[in-house]
Amino acid sequence: MRITRLAAIGTASALIISGLATTPASAATFSASLSKSIGLTAAADTINITLNNLDGDKGVYLRLCEVPANKTERPKKCDGQGKWVSNLLASQVMGAGKADQATALPVKAVFTAEGSTVDCTAVACAVHVRRDHFGGAADTSLDRYYPVSFGAASATATAKAGKLTVVIAGAYGQQAAIKVGSKTYTRTITNNKYTFTIAVPKNKEVKVSAVVARKALVSKTLKG
């Protein structure tokens, strides 16, 4: 019994140490899939997150965070501790969820972090993924931002003095197809209040529409 117990402890220690190993090239294929990312209920919602190609000796943290201006940096304002999941048995013994199973992450639009209120209907927010404390301090190879937005996406379109303006809200991270006349412009929505502008002939009618996630947000005829 004593030998068996010592062997088990040795195995757990080896698992923890292996989590500190240098990230192999396969980490480049790591990703996460979100069950939903737009139209989230502001008061409270749940996103089911599936991890893809996470190495067997690693774990990650999953949290809803405000996206910093420099997206190469880690976020400072996040909603609580989020979820910890890992492929390491030793980490699972310490409370981590199983990384090979879908993880339910509770989210809400407004939360407090770093002494201030974060409103994800007004600022860009995302599910942030990073390697856990077994190697994560120095290893950023698993860091990912997955944009999310709360409430129904919407859009407005106006034209004045030869300039057409389309404003899209609540669709951060999504692809938008903006059609002006016969030409379609595909744009990635980079914030919670994305503005698209283009010159149009003055005093002439022009048709404009905006579609996000196969949903028409606006469709109208304006005079430039």
MIDOSE-1310 file (N, C-alpha, C; in nm, 2 decimals, decimal comma, always signed):
residues 224
mrit	+0,08/-0,12/+0,00/+0,00/+0,00/+0,00/+0,09/+0,13/+0,00; +0,20/+0,12/+0,08/+0,28/+0,24/+0,09/+0,35/+0,27/-0,04; +0,39/+0,16/-0,11/+0,46/+0,18/-0,24/+0,36/+0,23/-0,34; +0,24/+0,18/-0,34/+0,13/+0,23/-0,43/+0,10/+0,38/-0,41
rlaa	+0,09/+0,42/-0,28/+0,06/+0,56/-0,25/+0,18/+0,65/-0,30; +0,30/+0,61/-0,27/+0,42/+0,69/-0,31/+0,42/+0,70/-0,47; +0,38/+0,59/-0,53/+0,38/+0,59/-0,68/+0,28/+0,69/-0,73; +0,16/+0,69/-0,66/+0,06/+0,79/-0,71/+0,10/+0,93/-0,69
igta	+0,17/+0,96/-0,57/+0,21/+1,09/-0,55/+0,32/+1,13/-0,65; +0,41/+1,04/-0,68/+0,51/+1,07/-0,78/+0,45/+1,10/-0,91; +0,34/+1,02/-0,95/+0,28/+1,05/-1,08/+0,22/+1,18/-1,08; +0,15/+1,22/-0,97/+0,08/+1,35/-0,97/+0,19/+1,46/-0,98
sali	+0,30/+1,45/-0,91/+0,41/+1,55/-0,92/+0,46/+1,56/-1,06; +0,48/+1,44/-1,12/+0,53/+1,45/-1,26/+0,44/+1,52/-1,35; +0,30/+1,50/-1,33/+0,20/+1,57/-1,41/+0,21/+1,72/-1,40; +0,23/+1,76/-1,27/+0,24/+1,91/-1,25/+0,36/+1,96/-1,31
isgl	+0,48/+1,89/-1,30/+0,60/+1,94/-1,36/+0,59/+1,95/-1,51; +0,52/+1,84/-1,57/+0,51/+1,84/-1,71/+0,43/+1,96/-1,77; +0,35/+2,01/-1,68/+0,27/+2,13/-1,73/+0,35/+2,25/-1,74; +0,48/+2,25/-1,69/+0,56/+2,37/-1,71/+0,65/+2,36/-1,83
attp	+0,64/+2,25/-1,91/+0,72/+2,23/-2,02/+0,70/+2,34/-2,13; +0,80/+2,36/-2,21/+0,78/+2,45/-2,32/+0,67/+2,41/-2,42; +0,60/+2,51/-2,46/+0,48/+2,48/-2,55/+0,53/+2,43/-2,69; +0,49/+2,31/-2,73/+0,53/+2,26/-2,86/+0,46/+2,33/-2,98
asaa	+0,51/+2,30/-3,10/+0,46/+2,37/-3,22/+0,31/+2,34/-3,24; +0,26/+2,23/-3,18/+0,12/+2,19/-3,21/+0,02/+2,30/-3,14; +0,07/+2,38/-3,05/-0,01/+2,48/-2,99/-0,07/+2,58/-3,09; +0,00/+2,59/-3,20/-0,05/+2,68/-3,31/-0,19/+2,64/-3,36
tfsa	-0,23/+2,52/-3,34/-0,36/+2,47/-3,39/-0,46/+2,48/-3,28; -0,43/+2,52/-3,16/-0,52/+2,53/-3,05/-0,63/+2,63/-3,08; -0,75/+2,60/-3,04/-0,86/+2,70/-3,06/-0,97/+2,66/-2,96; -1,07/+2,75/-2,96/-1,19/+2,73/-2,88/-1,31/+2,76/-2,96
slsk	-1,42/+2,68/-2,94/-1,54/+2,70/-3,01/-1,65/+2,74/-2,91; -1,72/+2,85/-2,94/-1,82/+2,90/-2,85/-1,96/+2,87/-2,90; -2,05/+2,82/-2,82/-2,18/+2,78/-2,86/-2,26/+2,90/-2,91; -2,23/+3,02/-2,86/-2,29/+3,14/-2,91/-2,21/+3,26/-2,87
sigl	-2,21/+3,37/-2,95/-2,13/+3,48/-2,92/-2,20/+3,62/-2,94; -2,31/+3,62/-3,00/-2,39/+3,74/-3,02/-2,53/+3,72/-2,97; -2,60/+3,83/-2,94/-2,73/+3,82/-2,89/-2,74/+3,76/-2,75; -2,64/+3,77/-2,67/-2,64/+3,72/-2,54/-2,73/+3,80/-2,45
taaa	-2,80/+3,73/-2,36/-2,89/+3,80/-2,26/-2,80/+3,88/-2,16; -2,83/+4,01/-2,15/-2,74/+4,10/-2,07/-2,74/+4,06/-1,92; -2,86/+4,03/-1,87/-2,87/+4,00/-1,73/-2,79/+3,88/-1,69; -2,80/+3,77/-1,77/-2,73/+3,65/-1,74/-2,74/+3,55/-1,85
dtin	-2,63/+3,49/-1,89/-2,64/+3,39/-2,00/-2,53/+3,29/-1,98; -2,52/+3,19/-2,06/-2,42/+3,08/-2,05/-2,37/+3,05/-2,18; -2,23/+3,05/-2,19/-2,17/+3,01/-2,32/-2,10/+2,87/-2,29; -2,13/+2,78/-2,38/-2,06/+2,65/-2,37/-1,94/+2,65/-2,46
itln	-1,83/+2,63/-2,40/-1,70/+2,64/-2,47/-1,63/+2,50/-2,49; -1,60/+2,47/-2,61/-1,53/+2,35/-2,64/-1,38/+2,38/-2,69; -1,29/+2,32/-2,63/-1,15/+2,34/-2,66/-1,10/+2,24/-2,77; -1,02/+2,29/-2,86/-0,98/+2,20/-2,97/-0,82/+2,20/-2,97
nldg	-0,77/+2,08/-2,97/-0,62/+2,06/-2,99/-0,54/+2,11/-2,87; -0,59/+2,10/-2,75/-0,52/+2,14/-2,63/-0,43/+2,03/-2,60; -0,30/+2,05/-2,58/-0,20/+1,95/-2,55/-0,24/+1,88/-2,42; -0,20/+1,75/-2,41/-0,24/+1,67/-2,30/-0,18/+1,71/-2,17
dkgv	-0,08/+1,79/-2,17/-0,02/+1,83/-2,04/-0,05/+1,97/-2,00; -0,16/+2,03/-2,05/-0,18/+2,17/-2,03/-0,33/+2,20/-1,98; -0,34/+2,31/-1,92/-0,47/+2,36/-1,88/-0,48/+2,51/-1,91; -0,61/+2,56/-1,91/-0,63/+2,70/-1,94/-0,74/+2,76/-1,85
ylrl	-0,74/+2,89/-1,85/-0,84/+2,97/-1,78/-0,93/+3,03/-1,89; -1,06/+3,03/-1,86/-1,16/+3,09/-1,95/-1,24/+3,20/-1,87; -1,23/+3,32/-1,92/-1,30/+3,43/-1,85/-1,36/+3,53/-1,95; -1,46/+3,60/-1,91/-1,52/+3,71/-1,98/-1,44/+3,84/-1,94
cevp	-1,39/+3,91/-2,04/-1,30/+4,03/-2,01/-1,33/+4,14/-2,10; -1,30/+4,26/-2,06/-1,30/+4,38/-2,15/-1,17/+4,37/-2,23; -1,18/+4,39/-2,36/-1,07/+4,38/-2,45/-0,99/+4,50/-2,44; -0,86/+4,49/-2,41/-0,77/+4,61/-2,40/-0,75/+4,67/-2,54
ankt	-0,70/+4,80/-2,54/-0,68/+4,86/-2,67/-0,57/+4,79/-2,75; -0,47/+4,74/-2,68/-0,37/+4,66/-2,74/-0,40/+4,51/-2,72; -0,45/+4,45/-2,83/-0,50/+4,31/-2,82/-0,39/+4,21/-2,80; -0,27/+4,25/-2,81/-0,16/+4,16/-2,79/-0,13/+4,14/-2,64
erpk	-0,19/+4,23/-2,56/-0,18/+4,23/-2,41/-0,29/+4,14/-2,35; -0,26/+4,09/-2,23/-0,36/+4,02/-2,16/-0,46/+4,12/-2,09; -0,58/+4,08/-2,08/-0,68/+4,18/-2,02/-0,66/+4,20/-1,87; -0,69/+4,32/-1,82/-0,68/+4,35/-1,68/-0,82/+4,34/-1,61
kcdg	-0,93/+4,36/-1,69/-1,06/+4,37/-1,63/-1,14/+4,25/-1,68; -1,16/+4,16/-1,58/-1,24/+4,03/-1,62/-1,34/+4,01/-1,51; -1,44/+3,93/-1,54/-1,55/+3,90/-1,45/-1,51/+3,78/-1,37; -1,47/+3,81/-1,24/-1,44/+3,70/-1,15/-1,33/+3,61/-1,20
qgkw	-1,33/+3,49/-1,15/-1,22/+3,39/-1,18/-1,25/+3,31/-1,30; -1,38/+3,31/-1,35/-1,41/+3,23/-1,47/-1,40/+3,08/-1,44; -1,35/+3,01/-1,54/-1,34/+2,87/-1,53/-1,20/+2,82/-1,55; -1,16/+2,72/-1,48/-1,03/+2,66/-1,50/-1,05/+2,51/-1,54
vsnl	-0,99/+2,48/-1,66/-1,00/+2,34/-1,71/-0,86/+2,29/-1,75; -0,85/+2,16/-1,75/-0,71/+2,11/-1,78/-0,72/+1,97/-1,82; -0,62/+1,93/-1,90/-0,60/+1,79/-1,93/-0,52/+1,71/-1,83; -0,46/+1,78/-1,73/-0,38/+1,72/-1,63/-0,46/+1,66/-1,52
lasq	-0,44/+1,54/-1,49/-0,52/+1,47/-1,38/-0,49/+1,54/-1,25; -0,36/+1,58/-1,23/-0,33/+1,65/-1,10/-0,40/+1,78/-1,09; -0,42/+1,85/-1,19/-0,50/+1,98/-1,19/-0,65/+1,95/-1,16; -0,70/+1,85/-1,22/-0,84/+1,81/-1,20/-0,86/+1,77/-1,06
vmga	-0,77/+1,71/-0,99/-0,78/+1,67/-0,85/-0,79/+1,80/-0,77; -0,72/+1,91/-0,81/-0,72/+2,03/-0,74/-0,84/+2,12/-0,77; -0,93/+2,08/-0,86/-1,05/+2,15/-0,89/-1,07/+2,20/-1,03; -0,98/+2,17/-1,12/-1,00/+2,21/-1,26/-1,10/+2,12/-1,33
gkad	-1,18/+2,17/-1,42/-1,27/+2,09/-1,50/-1,19/+2,01/-1,60; -1,26/+1,92/-1,67/-1,19/+1,84/-1,77/-1,19/+1,92/-1,90; -1,07/+1,94/-1,96/-1,06/+2,02/-2,08/-1,12/+1,95/-2,20; -1,14/+1,82/-2,20/-1,19/+1,75/-2,31/-1,34/+1,74/-2,31
qata	-1,40/+1,82/-2,22/-1,55/+1,83/-2,22/-1,59/+1,97/-2,23; -1,71/+2,00/-2,29/-1,76/+2,13/-2,30/-1,77/+2,20/-2,16; -1,73/+2,32/-2,15/-1,73/+2,40/-2,03/-1,84/+2,51/-2,03; -1,93/+2,51/-1,93/-2,03/+2,62/-1,93/-1,98/+2,74/-1,86
lpvk	-1,96/+2,85/-1,93/-1,91/+2,97/-1,87/-2,03/+3,07/-1,85; -2,07/+3,10/-1,72/-2,17/+3,20/-1,70/-2,12/+3,34/-1,74; -2,20/+3,42/-1,80/-2,16/+3,56/-1,84/-2,27/+3,66/-1,82; -2,24/+3,78/-1,80/-2,33/+3,89/-1,78/-2,27/+4,01/-1,84
avft	-2,36/+4,11/-1,89/-2,31/+4,22/-1,96/-2,23/+4,32/-1,87; -2,27/+4,33/-1,75/-2,22/+4,43/-1,66/-2,15/+4,36/-1,54; -2,02/+4,40/-1,51/-1,96/+4,34/-1,40/-1,85/+4,44/-1,35; -1,80/+4,41/-1,23/-1,71/+4,50/-1,16/-1,57/+4,43/-1,17
aegs	-1,47/+4,51/-1,21/-1,33/+4,46/-1,21/-1,23/+4,57/-1,19; -1,13/+4,55/-1,11/-1,03/+4,65/-1,09/-1,09/+4,78/-1,04; -1,19/+4,77/-0,95/-1,25/+4,88/-0,89/-1,34/+4,97/-0,98; -1,37/+4,92/-1,10/-1,46/+4,99/-1,19/-1,56/+4,90/-1,26
tvdc	-1,67/+4,96/-1,31/-1,77/+4,89/-1,38/-1,74/+4,87/-1,52; -1,76/+4,75/-1,57/-1,74/+4,72/-1,71/-1,88/+4,69/-1,77; -1,92/+4,76/-1,87/-2,04/+4,74/-1,94/-2,02/+4,69/-2,08; -2,04/+4,56/-2,10/-2,01/+4,50/-2,23/-2,10/+4,54/-2,34
tava	-2,21/+4,62/-2,31/-2,29/+4,67/-2,42/-2,24/+4,80/-2,47; -2,14/+4,86/-2,40/-2,08/+4,98/-2,44/-1,93/+4,97/-2,48; -1,86/+4,87/-2,43/-1,72/+4,85/-2,46/-1,71/+4,71/-2,52; -1,60/+4,68/-2,59/-1,57/+4,55/-2,65/-1,53/+4,45/-2,54
cavh	-1,60/+4,34/-2,54/-1,57/+4,23/-2,45/-1,55/+4,10/-2,52; -1,48/+4,01/-2,46/-1,45/+3,88/-2,52/-1,43/+3,77/-2,42; -1,45/+3,65/-2,46/-1,40/+3,54/-2,38/-1,25/+3,53/-2,40; -1,17/+3,54/-2,29/-1,03/+3,53/-2,30/-0,98/+3,40/-2,26
vrrd	-0,90/+3,34/-2,33/-0,84/+3,21/-2,30/-0,69/+3,22/-2,28; -0,63/+3,17/-2,17/-0,49/+3,17/-2,15/-0,45/+3,05/-2,08; -0,32/+3,01/-2,09/-0,27/+2,90/-2,02/-0,28/+2,92/-1,87; -0,30/+2,82/-1,79/-0,32/+2,83/-1,65/-0,18/+2,86/-1,57
hfgg	-0,19/+2,85/-1,44/-0,07/+2,89/-1,36/+0,05/+2,79/-1,37; +0,02/+2,67/-1,43/+0,13/+2,58/-1,46/+0,20/+2,61/-1,59; +0,27/+2,73/-1,59/+0,34/+2,77/-1,71/+0,29/+2,89/-1,78; +0,17/+2,94/-1,74/+0,10/+3,05/-1,81/+0,16/+3,18/-1,79
aadt	+0,24/+3,20/-1,68/+0,30/+3,33/-1,66/+0,40/+3,37/-1,77; +0,47/+3,28/-1,83/+0,56/+3,31/-1,93/+0,52/+3,26/-2,07; +0,42/+3,18/-2,07/+0,37/+3,12/-2,20/+0,24/+3,18/-2,25; +0,25/+3,26/-2,35/+0,12/+3,33/-2,41/+0,08/+3,26/-2,54
sldr	+0,13/+3,15/-2,57/+0,10/+3,09/-2,70/-0,05/+3,04/-2,71; -0,11/+3,02/-2,59/-0,25/+2,98/-2,59/-0,35/+3,10/-2,58; -0,30/+3,22/-2,56/-0,38/+3,33/-2,54/-0,47/+3,36/-2,67; -0,60/+3,37/-2,64/-0,70/+3,40/-2,75/-0,81/+3,49/-2,70
yypv	-0,86/+3,58/-2,79/-0,98/+3,66/-2,76/-1,09/+3,61/-2,85; -1,20/+3,58/-2,79/-1,32/+3,54/-2,87/-1,43/+3,64/-2,85; -1,45/+3,73/-2,94/-1,55/+3,84/-2,92/-1,69/+3,79/-2,89; -1,76/+3,87/-2,80/-1,90/+3,84/-2,77/-1,97/+3,97/-2,76
sfga	-2,10/+3,97/-2,78/-2,18/+4,09/-2,76/-2,32/+4,05/-2,70; -2,37/+4,15/-2,63/-2,50/+4,13/-2,56/-2,61/+4,21/-2,62; -2,73/+4,15/-2,62/-2,85/+4,22/-2,68/-2,85/+4,20/-2,83; -2,96/+4,24/-2,89/-2,98/+4,22/-3,03/-2,89/+4,32/-3,11
asat	-2,83/+4,27/-3,21/-2,75/+4,36/-3,30/-2,85/+4,45/-3,37; -2,80/+4,57/-3,40/-2,88/+4,67/-3,47/-2,79/+4,76/-3,56; -2,86/+4,83/-3,65/-2,78/+4,92/-3,74/-2,87/+5,04/-3,78; -2,80/+5,15/-3,81/-2,86/+5,27/-3,86/-2,79/+5,31/-3,98
atak	-2,86/+5,38/-4,07/-2,79/+5,43/-4,20/-2,85/+5,57/-4,22; -2,75/+5,66/-4,25/-2,79/+5,80/-4,28/-2,70/+5,85/-4,39; -2,75/+5,95/-4,46/-2,67/+6,01/-4,57/-2,69/+6,16/-4,56; -2,58/+6,23/-4,58/-2,58/+6,37/-4,58/-2,46/+6,43/-4,65
agkl	-2,48/+6,53/-4,74/-2,38/+6,60/-4,81/-2,28/+6,50/-4,88; -2,34/+6,40/-4,94/-2,25/+6,31/-5,02/-2,18/+6,21/-4,94; -2,22/+6,19/-4,81/-2,15/+6,09/-4,73/-2,25/+5,99/-4,67; -2,24/+5,86/-4,69/-2,33/+5,76/-4,63/-2,26/+5,71/-4,51
tvvi	-2,33/+5,70/-4,40/-2,28/+5,64/-4,27/-2,37/+5,53/-4,22; -2,31/+5,41/-4,20/-2,38/+5,30/-4,14/-2,31/+5,27/-4,01; -2,39/+5,26/-3,90/-2,34/+5,23/-3,77/-2,40/+5,10/-3,72; -2,32/+5,01/-3,69/-2,36/+4,87/-3,64/-2,33/+4,85/-3,50
agay	-2,42/+4,82/-3,42/-2,40/+4,80/-3,27/-2,44/+4,65/-3,23; -2,37/+4,60/-3,13/-2,40/+4,47/-3,08/-2,36/+4,36/-3,16; -2,26/+4,37/-3,24/-2,21/+4,27/-3,33/-2,06/+4,25/-3,33; -2,00/+4,29/-3,22/-1,85/+4,29/-3,21/-1,80/+4,15/-3,25
gqqa	-1,70/+4,15/-3,34/-1,63/+4,03/-3,39/-1,70/+3,96/-3,51; -1,81/+4,01/-3,55/-1,88/+3,94/-3,66/-1,85/+4,00/-3,79; -1,88/+3,93/-3,90/-1,86/+3,98/-4,03/-1,99/+4,05/-4,08; -1,98/+4,17/-4,13/-2,10/+4,24/-4,18/-2,08/+4,26/-4,33
aikv	-2,20/+4,24/-4,40/-2,20/+4,26/-4,55/-2,28/+4,39/-4,56; -2,22/+4,49/-4,60/-2,28/+4,62/-4,62/-2,29/+4,65/-4,77; -2,41/+4,66/-4,82/-2,44/+4,68/-4,96/-2,48/+4,82/-4,99; -2,41/+4,89/-5,08/-2,44/+5,03/-5,12/-2,45/+5,03/-5,27
gskt	-2,58/+5,05/-5,31/-2,61/+5,04/-5,45/-2,59/+4,89/-5,50; -2,50/+4,87/-5,59/-2,48/+4,73/-5,64/-2,36/+4,67/-5,59; -2,28/+4,74/-5,50/-2,16/+4,69/-5,45/-2,17/+4,65/-5,30; -2,11/+4,54/-5,27/-2,11/+4,49/-5,13/-1,97/+4,50/-5,07
ytrt	-1,97/+4,55/-4,95/-1,84/+4,56/-4,87/-1,85/+4,47/-4,75; -1,75/+4,38/-4,74/-1,75/+4,29/-4,62/-1,65/+4,35/-4,52; -1,70/+4,36/-4,40/-1,62/+4,42/-4,29/-1,63/+4,34/-4,17; -1,52/+4,33/-4,09/-1,52/+4,27/-3,96/-1,55/+4,38/-3,86
itnn	-1,65/+4,35/-3,77/-1,69/+4,45/-3,67/-1,59/+4,45/-3,56; -1,52/+4,56/-3,55/-1,40/+4,57/-3,45/-1,43/+4,63/-3,32; -1,56/+4,68/-3,30/-1,59/+4,73/-3,17/-1,75/+4,73/-3,15; -1,80/+4,77/-3,04/-1,94/+4,76/-3,01/-2,02/+4,87/-3,08
kytf	-1,96/+4,96/-3,14/-2,03/+5,06/-3,22/-1,95/+5,10/-3,35; -1,96/+5,01/-3,44/-1,87/+5,01/-3,56/-1,94/+5,11/-3,66; -1,85/+5,20/-3,72/-1,90/+5,30/-3,81/-1,83/+5,27/-3,95; -1,92/+5,27/-4,05/-1,87/+5,25/-4,19/-1,92/+5,38/-4,27
tiav	-1,83/+5,44/-4,34/-1,86/+5,56/-4,42/-1,81/+5,54/-4,56; -1,88/+5,60/-4,65/-1,84/+5,60/-4,79/-1,91/+5,72/-4,86; -1,84/+5,77/-4,96/-1,89/+5,88/-5,04/-1,99/+5,83/-5,14; -2,10/+5,90/-5,15/-2,21/+5,87/-5,25/-2,24/+6,00/-5,33
pknk	-2,30/+5,99/-5,44/-2,34/+6,11/-5,52/-2,44/+6,19/-5,44; -2,42/+6,32/-5,44/-2,50/+6,41/-5,37/-2,64/+6,42/-5,44; -2,74/+6,43/-5,36/-2,88/+6,45/-5,40/-2,93/+6,34/-5,50; -2,87/+6,23/-5,49/-2,92/+6,11/-5,56/-2,95/+6,00/-5,47
evkv	-3,06/+5,92/-5,50/-3,10/+5,81/-5,42/-3,00/+5,69/-5,43; -2,98/+5,63/-5,31/-2,89/+5,51/-5,31/-2,95/+5,41/-5,21; -2,95/+5,29/-5,25/-3,00/+5,18/-5,17/-2,89/+5,13/-5,08; -2,92/+5,11/-4,95/-2,82/+5,06/-4,86/-2,88/+4,95/-4,77
savv	-2,80/+4,85/-4,74/-2,84/+4,74/-4,64/-2,72/+4,69/-4,57; -2,75/+4,63/-4,45/-2,64/+4,57/-4,37/-2,69/+4,44/-4,32; -2,61/+4,34/-4,34/-2,65/+4,20/-4,29/-2,54/+4,15/-4,20; -2,58/+4,10/-4,08/-2,48/+4,03/-3,99/-2,54/+3,90/-3,95
arka	-2,46/+3,79/-3,96/-2,51/+3,66/-3,92/-2,64/+3,62/-3,99; -2,65/+3,66/-4,12/-2,76/+3,63/-4,20/-2,89/+3,70/-4,17; -2,87/+3,80/-4,08/-2,99/+3,88/-4,04/-2,97/+4,02/-4,10; -3,08/+4,07/-4,17/-3,08/+4,21/-4,22/-3,10/+4,31/-4,10
lvsk	-3,00/+4,39/-4,08/-3,02/+4,49/-3,97/-3,08/+4,62/-4,02; -3,05/+4,65/-4,14/-3,11/+4,78/-4,20/-3,12/+4,76/-4,35; -3,22/+4,82/-4,41/-3,24/+4,82/-4,55/-3,33/+4,93/-4,59; -3,27/+5,03/-4,66/-3,35/+5,15/-4,69/-3,29/+5,22/-4,81
tlkg	-3,36/+5,32/-4,86/-3,32/+5,40/-4,97/-3,30/+5,54/-4,92; -3,18/+5,60/-4,94/-3,15/+5,73/-4,89/-3,11/+5,82/-5,00; -3,11/+5,95/-4,98/-3,07/+6,05/-5,07/-2,94/+6,11/-5,02; -2,83/+6,10/-5,10/-2,70/+6,14/-5,06/-2,69/+6,30/-5,05
